[in-house]
Amino acid sequence: MSSRYILAHDIGTTGNKATLFSEDGSIVGSTFSGYNTNFPLVGWAEQNPNDWWKAVCETTKLLIQNSKIDAHSIACVTFSGQMMGCVLVDRDGNPLRDAIIWADMRAEAEADKLRDALGMEDVYQITGHRISSSYSGAKLVWVKNNQPKIFQEAYKILHAKDFLVHMLTGEFATDYSDASGMNLFDIRKKEWSSKILQAWELDESILPNVFPSTHIVGGVTQKAAQESGLIPNTPVVIGGGDGCCAAAGVGVVSNGDAFNYIGSSSWIALATDEPIFDPEMKTYTWVHLDPTKYSPNGTMQSAGASYQWVRDQLYSNEKQLANQQGGNVYDFMNETVASSPPGSNRLLYLPYLMGERSPRWNPDARGTFVGLHITHNRADMTRAVMEGVTFNLKVIMDSFIKAGVNIDKMWVLGGAAKSDLWKQIFADIYGVEIMVPHLLDEATSMGAAIAGAVGVGILKDFEESKKWVHKKETIKPIQENKVVYQNLYTTFNQAYEQLVPVYEQLARS
């Protein structure tokens, strides 16, 4: 029998990454095409959906050519996409304006209207999410209020991947994971919430039909085949939002499985049989790619961003030298930090450089060093940043444990997973085994490919997809470090509570 391949497109913020997977989950090839983000005003962020389509066509053709495969052997095309966007299209699927993307925060007044009408807690219990201008619903209402002509012409609101699925198939659809990033979706019933639609004065007809991530939406049309290099009628599987795809891509598919992604921001995500509704609304819940599961999540703002800040402020000479010599400044930073003991000589860092989302939900919070002494040096400060980020993530993890989830191991992805020192800090502060996947940078694409493989029957179910995920290493906690961190963790949380009124005063002054 000839080989079959899965083509996964990962529609990110900076560009589209196309990856070709074989039937056993190994990577055949990968290619990338970038596009721009426009910032028309402060707090606004937009992209042209046609740039996404152009990137998909470019990468598809290039990947087929470079991999030297027959396009007939592609079993399906599938997607992972940036979430919480707003693409308004007419009946023919033409964009009526640039897409308002996840980073856009213009719709504060619209979010406030929903909060006044229903209250934060009610919406959290329906959607699994707090009310926020980040989500697609508020963005849609902003267009309704501020660009009524465009809104009247709009036939559907789509997400990034949904627009591309329409370009390939002519169909309008979304999946449960992206639907759950709109502040409009009842995650228990898996249907649009009439209560929220009513409060925002929206008609359900503007929303696409919702399916599991494994759903085959349709086949590639003749027109799309000519533009993309695909074969007509190739099955197109809807796929999911990028955060949920990353979870599936590291095998976080069974109840209690967990992973921690560290980029500029960072999140901890689980797979659970039921949504988790935190009493203090510290965390939120997506619907998983597996429609029988949920993906509770907590995202902090300044994780890798804190480490980058330290790099730029304390290691600017080394960074310049590394750039000149083709080295890596992070290697030098890790060597420097090794001279500071666990606990950074009793120095704490509160990682709130851009306010905080989960677990604090405090826009006034600020980055803070607590306990700074004349004997402290940059090694201590750098280590304190690594530890402070990890302490903050432990607060998210603990809220899941309080909800009854048993977490005994954690996958770690992103830049921090390349630092041996930081991986050990994760193990010691979390008190669990840390696992690093073999394909560190491919989790999101892998998750999309898994949805596609389940959709077309290459994989029986998501549980079987675990055989695609290979572990590179396991890091166990060191007992004496655990004890140091348990004591400091209590102080870390006390320090935040004590500083809340100070942060408030600084924000108002």
C-alpha positions as CSV (number, residue, x, y, z in Angstrom):
1,M,0.0,0.0,0.0
2,S,1.4,3.5,-0.9
3,S,2.2,6.0,1.8
4,R,-0.4,8.5,2.9
5,Y,0.4,11.9,4.3
6,I,-1.3,14.5,6.5
7,L,-0.7,18.2,5.6
8,A,-1.0,20.4,8.7
9,H,-1.1,24.2,8.5
10,D,-0.3,26.2,11.6
11,I,-1.7,29.8,11.1
12,G,0.3,31.8,13.6
13,T,0.7,35.5,14.3
14,T,3.9,35.9,12.3
15,G,3.2,33.5,9.5
16,N,2.0,30.0,8.4
17,K,4.0,26.9,9.0
18,A,3.1,24.0,6.8
19,T,4.2,20.5,7.9
20,L,3.8,17.2,6.2
21,F,3.4,14.1,8.5
22,S,3.6,10.5,7.6
23,E,1.1,7.9,8.9
24,D,3.3,7.1,11.9
25,G,3.5,10.7,13.0
26,S,7.1,11.4,11.7
27,I,7.8,14.7,9.9
28,V,8.5,14.5,6.2
29,G,9.0,18.2,5.7
30,S,8.2,21.7,6.9
31,T,8.1,25.2,5.4
32,F,7.1,28.7,6.5
33,S,5.7,31.8,4.9
34,G,5.4,35.1,6.8
35,Y,2.9,37.9,6.8
36,N,2.5,41.3,8.5
37,T,0.4,42.6,11.4
38,N,-1.0,46.1,11.2
39,F,-1.5,48.3,14.2
40,P,-3.8,51.1,13.1
41,L,-4.2,52.5,16.6
42,V,-2.9,51.8,20.1
43,G,-4.5,48.5,21.3
44,W,-5.5,47.5,17.8
45,A,-4.1,44.6,15.8
46,E,-5.2,43.4,12.4
47,Q,-4.2,41.1,9.6
48,N,-5.3,40.7,6.0
49,P,-7.0,37.2,5.7
50,N,-5.9,37.0,2.0
51,D,-2.3,37.1,3.2
52,W,-3.1,33.9,5.2
53,W,-4.5,32.2,2.0
54,K,-1.5,33.3,0.0
55,A,0.8,31.8,2.7
56,V,-1.1,28.6,2.7
57,C,-0.9,28.3,-1.1
58,E,2.8,29.1,-1.2
59,T,3.8,26.7,1.6
60,T,1.6,23.9,0.2
61,K,3.2,24.1,-3.3
62,L,6.7,24.4,-1.8
63,L,6.2,21.5,0.6
64,I,4.9,19.1,-2.1
65,Q,7.8,20.1,-4.3
66,N,10.5,19.8,-1.7
67,S,9.2,16.6,-0.2
68,K,9.0,15.0,-3.7
69,I,5.6,13.4,-2.9
70,D,2.6,13.0,-5.2
71,A,-0.2,15.3,-4.1
72,H,-2.6,12.4,-4.6
73,S,-1.0,10.7,-1.5
74,I,-2.2,13.6,0.8
75,A,-4.9,11.9,2.9
76,C,-6.2,15.2,4.3
77,V,-5.4,18.9,4.9
78,T,-6.0,20.2,8.5
79,F,-5.4,23.3,10.5
80,S,-4.2,24.8,13.7
81,G,-5.0,28.5,14.0
82,Q,-4.4,31.6,16.1
83,M,-7.6,31.9,18.3
84,M,-9.9,34.7,19.4
85,G,-10.0,36.5,16.0
86,C,-12.8,38.1,14.1
87,V,-13.0,37.6,10.3
88,L,-16.2,39.0,8.8
89,V,-17.1,37.6,5.3
90,D,-19.9,38.0,2.8
91,R,-22.0,35.2,1.4
92,D,-19.2,34.3,-1.0
93,G,-16.6,34.2,1.8
94,N,-14.9,37.5,0.8
95,P,-13.4,39.4,3.8
96,L,-15.3,42.6,4.4
97,R,-12.4,44.2,6.4
98,D,-9.1,43.1,7.8
99,A,-9.2,40.4,10.5
100,I,-9.2,41.7,14.1
101,I,-6.7,39.3,15.7
102,W,-6.3,37.9,19.3
103,A,-4.0,40.7,20.4
104,D,-6.5,43.4,19.7
105,M,-8.1,45.0,22.9
106,R,-10.3,47.7,21.3
107,A,-13.6,46.2,22.5
108,E,-13.5,47.1,26.2
109,A,-16.9,48.9,26.1
110,E,-18.5,45.9,24.5
111,A,-17.1,43.6,27.1
112,D,-18.3,46.0,29.8
113,K,-21.8,45.8,28.3
114,L,-21.9,42.1,28.7
115,R,-20.6,42.3,32.2
116,D,-23.3,44.8,33.1
117,A,-26.0,42.7,31.6
118,L,-25.1,39.2,32.9
119,G,-22.2,39.5,35.3
120,M,-18.8,38.0,35.2
121,E,-19.7,34.8,37.1
122,D,-22.7,33.9,34.9
123,V,-20.7,34.2,31.7
124,Y,-17.8,32.2,33.2
125,Q,-20.2,29.4,34.2
126,I,-21.6,29.3,30.6
127,T,-18.5,29.8,28.5
128,G,-15.7,28.6,30.9
129,H,-14.1,32.1,30.4
130,R,-14.1,35.5,32.0
131,I,-15.6,38.3,30.0
132,S,-12.8,40.0,28.0
133,S,-12.3,42.2,25.0
134,S,-9.7,39.6,23.9
135,Y,-12.4,37.2,22.8
136,S,-14.1,37.2,19.4
137,G,-17.6,38.1,20.7
138,A,-16.7,41.5,21.9
139,K,-14.8,42.2,18.7
140,L,-17.8,41.3,16.6
141,V,-20.1,43.6,18.7
142,W,-17.5,46.4,18.2
143,V,-17.8,46.1,14.4
144,K,-21.6,46.1,14.9
145,N,-21.4,49.3,16.9
146,N,-18.7,51.1,15.0
147,Q,-18.9,49.9,11.5
148,P,-22.6,49.1,11.0
149,K,-22.4,49.0,7.2
150,I,-19.8,46.3,7.2
151,F,-21.8,44.4,9.9
152,Q,-24.9,44.5,7.8
153,E,-23.1,43.0,4.8
154,A,-21.5,40.3,7.0
155,Y,-22.8,36.8,6.4
156,K,-20.5,34.9,8.9
157,I,-17.8,35.6,11.5
158,L,-14.9,33.1,11.1
159,H,-11.6,32.4,12.8
160,A,-8.3,32.3,11.0
161,K,-8.4,28.6,10.2
162,D,-12.1,28.7,9.4
163,F,-11.5,31.3,6.7
164,L,-8.9,29.0,5.1
165,V,-11.2,26.0,5.3
166,H,-13.8,28.0,3.5
167,M,-11.2,29.0,0.8
168,L,-10.4,25.3,0.3
169,T,-14.0,23.9,0.5
170,G,-16.5,26.7,0.1
171,E,-18.1,25.7,3.4
172,F,-18.6,27.8,6.5
173,A,-17.7,26.0,9.7
174,T,-15.8,26.2,13.0
175,D,-14.8,23.7,15.7
176,Y,-15.5,23.4,19.4
177,S,-12.1,24.7,20.5
178,D,-12.2,27.9,18.5
179,A,-15.9,28.4,19.4
180,S,-15.0,28.3,23.0
181,G,-12.7,31.3,22.5
182,M,-15.6,33.7,21.7
183,N,-17.4,34.3,25.0
184,L,-20.5,33.1,23.1
185,F,-20.3,29.3,23.4
186,D,-21.9,27.1,26.1
187,I,-19.1,24.6,26.6
188,R,-21.3,22.1,28.5
189,K,-24.1,22.0,25.8
190,K,-21.6,22.6,23.0
191,E,-23.9,25.1,21.4
192,W,-24.1,28.9,21.0
193,S,-25.5,30.6,24.1
194,S,-28.9,32.3,23.4
195,K,-28.6,34.1,26.7
196,I,-25.3,35.8,25.7
197,L,-26.4,36.4,22.2
198,Q,-29.5,38.2,23.5
199,A,-27.4,40.3,25.9
200,W,-25.2,41.5,23.1
201,E,-28.1,41.8,20.7
202,L,-26.6,39.4,18.1
203,D,-28.4,37.0,15.8
204,E,-27.2,33.4,15.8
205,S,-27.3,33.3,12.0
206,I,-24.0,35.2,11.8
207,L,-22.2,32.3,13.6
208,P,-21.0,29.3,11.7
209,N,-22.0,25.7,12.4
210,V,-19.9,24.1,15.0
211,F,-18.2,20.6,14.7
212,P,-15.6,18.5,16.5
213,S,-12.0,19.2,15.4
214,T,-11.9,15.9,13.6
215,H,-14.8,16.7,11.3
216,I,-14.3,16.5,7.5
217,V,-15.8,19.8,6.3
218,G,-15.6,18.9,2.7
219,G,-13.2,18.4,-0.2
220,V,-10.8,20.8,-2.0
221,T,-12.6,22.6,-4.8
222,Q,-11.3,22.8,-8.4
223,K,-10.5,26.5,-7.9
224,A,-8.7,26.0,-4.6
225,A,-6.8,23.0,-6.1
226,Q,-5.5,25.2,-8.9
227,E,-4.3,27.9,-6.5
228,S,-2.8,25.6,-3.8
229,G,-1.4,22.7,-5.8
230,L,-3.7,20.2,-4.0
231,I,-5.7,17.6,-5.7
232,P,-9.5,18.3,-6.1
233,N,-11.7,16.5,-3.4
234,T,-8.8,16.0,-1.0
235,P,-10.5,15.8,2.4
236,V,-10.3,19.0,4.6
237,V,-10.5,18.4,8.4
238,I,-11.4,21.5,10.4
239,G,-8.7,21.2,13.1
240,G,-8.6,23.4,16.1
241,G,-7.3,26.5,17.9
242,D,-3.5,26.6,18.4
243,G,-3.5,26.2,22.2
244,C,-5.7,23.1,22.1
245,C,-3.6,21.7,19.2
246,A,-0.5,22.1,21.3
247,A,-2.1,20.0,24.1
248,A,-2.9,17.1,21.7
249,G,0.5,17.4,20.1
250,V,2.3,16.4,23.3
251,G,-0.2,13.6,24.1
252,V,-2.2,15.6,26.7
253,V,-5.3,13.7,25.8
254,S,-6.3,11.6,28.9
255,N,-7.9,12.9,32.1
256,G,-5.2,14.6,34.2
257,D,-2.5,14.8,31.5
258,A,-0.7,18.3,31.8
259,F,1.7,20.5,29.8
260,N,3.4,23.8,30.4
261,Y,4.3,26.0,27.4
262,I,6.9,28.8,28.0
263,G,7.1,31.4,25.3
264,S,6.9,35.2,25.9
265,S,3.7,34.3,27.8
266,S,3.2,30.9,29.3
267,W,0.4,28.6,30.0
268,I,-0.4,25.3,31.8
269,A,-3.1,23.2,30.2
270,L,-4.7,19.9,31.0
271,A,-7.0,17.3,29.5
272,T,-10.0,16.6,31.7
273,D,-13.3,14.8,31.3
274,E,-15.2,17.8,32.7
275,P,-14.7,21.6,32.6
276,I,-13.0,23.2,35.6
277,F,-14.8,26.2,37.0
278,D,-12.4,27.8,39.5
279,P,-14.2,29.5,42.5
280,E,-12.0,32.6,42.0
281,M,-12.2,32.3,38.2
282,K,-8.3,32.1,38.1
283,T,-8.4,29.6,35.2
284,Y,-10.5,29.0,32.1
285,T,-11.5,26.1,30.0
286,W,-11.5,25.3,26.2
287,V,-13.1,22.4,24.6
288,H,-10.4,19.9,23.7
289,L,-9.7,18.6,20.2
290,D,-11.2,15.4,21.5
291,P,-14.9,16.4,21.7
292,T,-15.3,14.1,24.8
293,K,-12.6,16.2,26.7
294,Y,-11.9,19.7,27.9
295,S,-8.7,21.7,28.2
296,P,-8.6,23.8,31.4
297,N,-5.9,26.4,31.1
298,G,-4.2,29.3,32.9
299,T,-2.0,31.8,31.0
300,M,0.4,34.3,32.6
301,Q,1.6,37.3,30.7
302,S,5.3,37.7,31.2
303,A,7.1,34.4,31.4
304,G,9.8,34.3,28.7
305,A,9.2,38.0,28.4
306,S,10.7,38.4,32.0
307,Y,13.7,36.4,31.0
308,Q,14.1,38.5,27.8
309,W,13.9,41.6,29.9
310,V,16.7,40.4,32.1
311,R,18.8,39.5,29.0
312,D,18.4,43.0,27.6
313,Q,19.0,44.8,30.9
314,L,21.8,42.8,32.5
315,Y,23.4,40.9,29.6
316,S,23.4,43.5,26.7
317,N,27.2,43.2,26.1
318,E,27.1,39.4,26.1
319,K,24.1,39.6,23.7
320,Q,26.0,41.8,21.3
321,L,29.0,39.6,21.5
322,A,26.9,36.4,20.9
323,N,25.3,38.0,17.9
324,Q,28.7,39.0,16.5
325,Q,30.2,35.5,17.1
326,G,27.1,33.5,16.1
327,G,26.7,32.2,19.7
328,N,23.7,32.1,22.0
329,V,23.5,34.6,24.9
330,Y,21.1,32.2,26.8
331,D,23.9,29.6,27.1
332,F,26.0,32.2,28.8
333,M,23.1,33.2,31.1
334,N,22.5,29.6,32.1
335,E,26.2,29.2,33.0
336,T,26.0,32.4,35.1
337,V,22.9,31.4,36.9
338,A,24.4,28.0,37.9
339,S,26.5,29.9,40.5
340,S,23.4,31.0,42.4
341,P,21.8,28.4,44.7
342,P,18.1,27.3,44.7
343,G,16.2,30.2,46.2
344,S,18.6,32.8,44.6
345,N,20.0,33.7,48.0
346,R,16.6,34.6,49.4
347,L,15.7,36.9,46.5
348,L,12.2,36.8,45.1
349,Y,10.9,38.1,41.7
350,L,7.2,38.8,41.0
351,P,6.8,38.4,37.2
352,Y,4.2,41.0,36.4
353,L,5.9,43.2,33.8
354,M,2.6,43.6,31.8
355,G,0.1,43.2,34.6
356,E,-1.3,39.7,35.0
357,R,-3.9,37.4,33.5
358,S,-4.2,34.0,35.2
359,P,-3.8,33.5,38.1
360,R,-4.0,37.1,39.5
361,W,-6.2,38.9,36.9
362,N,-4.7,42.2,37.9
363,P,-3.8,44.7,35.2
364,D,-2.2,46.9,37.9
365,A,0.3,44.3,39.1
366,R,4.0,45.1,38.3
367,G,7.3,43.3,38.1
368,T,9.0,43.4,41.5
369,F,12.2,42.2,43.1
370,V,11.7,41.5,46.8
371,G,14.5,41.1,49.3
372,L,17.2,42.7,47.1
373,H,20.5,43.0,49.1
374,I,23.8,44.6,48.4
375,T,25.4,41.1,48.2
376,H,23.0,40.0,45.4
377,N,24.5,39.8,41.9
378,R,23.1,39.3,38.4
379,A,23.2,35.5,38.7
380,D,20.9,35.8,41.7
381,M,18.6,38.2,39.9
382,T,18.5,36.0,36.8
383,R,17.8,32.8,38.8
384,A,15.1,34.7,40.8
385,V,13.4,35.5,37.5
386,M,13.3,31.9,36.5
387,E,12.0,30.9,39.9
388,G,9.4,33.7,40.1
389,V,7.9,32.7,36.7
390,T,7.7,29.1,37.9
391,F,6.2,30.1,41.3
392,N,3.5,32.0,39.4
393,L,2.8,29.0,37.2
394,K,2.6,26.8,40.3
395,V,-0.3,29.0,41.5
396,I,-2.2,28.0,38.3
397,M,-1.2,24.4,38.8
398,D,-2.4,24.4,42.4
399,S,-5.8,25.8,41.4
400,F,-6.3,22.7,39.2
401,I,-5.1,20.4,42.0
402,K,-7.6,22.0,44.4
403,A,-10.3,21.2,41.8
404,G,-9.5,17.5,42.2
405,V,-7.1,16.9,39.3
406,N,-4.1,14.6,40.1
407,I,-1.0,16.0,38.4
408,D,2.0,13.8,38.8
409,K,4.0,14.7,35.7
410,M,4.2,17.7,33.3
411,W,5.3,18.1,29.7
412,V,7.3,21.3,29.1
413,L,7.6,23.0,25.7
414,G,9.0,26.3,24.4
415,G,12.2,28.1,24.9
416,A,12.6,27.2,28.6
417,A,12.7,23.5,27.7
418,K,16.1,24.1,26.1
419,S,17.6,25.2,29.5
420,D,18.7,22.2,31.7
421,L,18.7,24.5,34.7
422,W,15.2,25.8,34.2
423,K,13.8,22.3,33.6
424,Q,15.2,21.3,37.0
425,I,13.6,24.4,38.6
426,F,10.3,23.3,37.1
427,A,10.6,19.8,38.5
428,D,11.7,21.2,42.0
429,I,9.0,23.9,42.3
430,Y,6.1,21.8,40.8
431,G,7.3,18.7,42.7
432,V,6.5,16.5,39.7
433,E,8.5,14.8,36.9
434,I,9.1,17.1,33.9
435,M,9.0,15.5,30.5
436,V,10.4,17.0,27.3
437,P,9.1,15.9,23.9
438,H,11.5,14.9,21.1
439,L,9.9,17.4,18.7
440,L,10.1,20.5,20.8
441,D,8.9,23.0,18.2
442,E,6.3,20.9,16.4
443,A,3.6,20.4,19.1
444,T,1.0,22.7,17.5
445,S,1.4,21.2,14.0
446,M,1.4,17.7,15.5
447,G,-1.9,18.4,17.3
448,A,-3.5,19.5,14.1
449,A,-2.2,16.5,12.2
450,I,-3.6,14.2,14.9
451,A,-7.1,15.8,14.5
452,G,-6.7,15.1,10.8
453,A,-5.5,11.6,11.3
454,V,-8.4,10.8,13.6
455,G,-10.8,12.5,11.1
456,V,-9.8,10.3,8.1
457,G,-9.3,7.1,10.2
458,I,-5.5,6.9,10.1
459,L,-5.7,6.9,14.0
460,K,-8.5,5.2,15.8
461,D,-8.9,7.9,18.4
462,F,-6.9,10.5,20.4
463,E,-5.7,7.9,22.9
464,E,-3.9,6.1,20.1
465,S,-2.2,9.4,19.1
466,K,0.1,9.0,22.1
467,K,2.2,6.6,20.1
468,W,3.1,9.6,17.9
469,V,4.6,11.6,20.8
470,H,8.2,10.6,21.7
471,K,9.8,11.6,25.0
472,K,13.3,13.0,24.8
473,E,14.1,13.1,28.5
474,T,12.6,13.1,32.1
475,I,13.7,15.3,34.9
476,K,12.9,14.3,38.5
477,P,12.6,16.7,41.5
478,I,15.6,17.0,43.9
479,Q,14.2,16.6,47.4
480,E,16.4,19.3,49.2
481,N,15.5,21.9,46.5
482,K,11.8,21.0,46.9
483,V,12.0,21.9,50.6
484,V,13.7,25.3,49.8
485,Y,11.0,26.1,47.2
486,Q,8.0,25.1,49.4
487,N,9.0,27.7,52.0
488,L,9.7,30.4,49.4
489,Y,6.5,29.7,47.6
490,T,4.5,30.7,50.6
491,T,6.5,33.9,50.9
492,F,6.0,34.6,47.1
493,N,2.2,34.5,47.5
494,Q,2.3,36.6,50.7
495,A,4.5,39.2,48.9
496,Y,2.0,39.5,46.1
497,E,-0.9,40.0,48.5
498,Q,1.0,42.6,50.5
499,L,1.9,44.5,47.3
500,V,-1.6,44.7,45.8
501,P,-2.5,48.1,47.4
502,V,0.9,49.4,46.4
503,Y,0.4,48.3,42.8
504,E,-3.0,50.0,42.9
505,Q,-1.5,53.3,44.2
506,L,1.3,53.2,41.5
507,A,-1.3,52.7,38.8
508,R,-3.4,55.6,40.0
509,S,-0.6,58.1,40.7
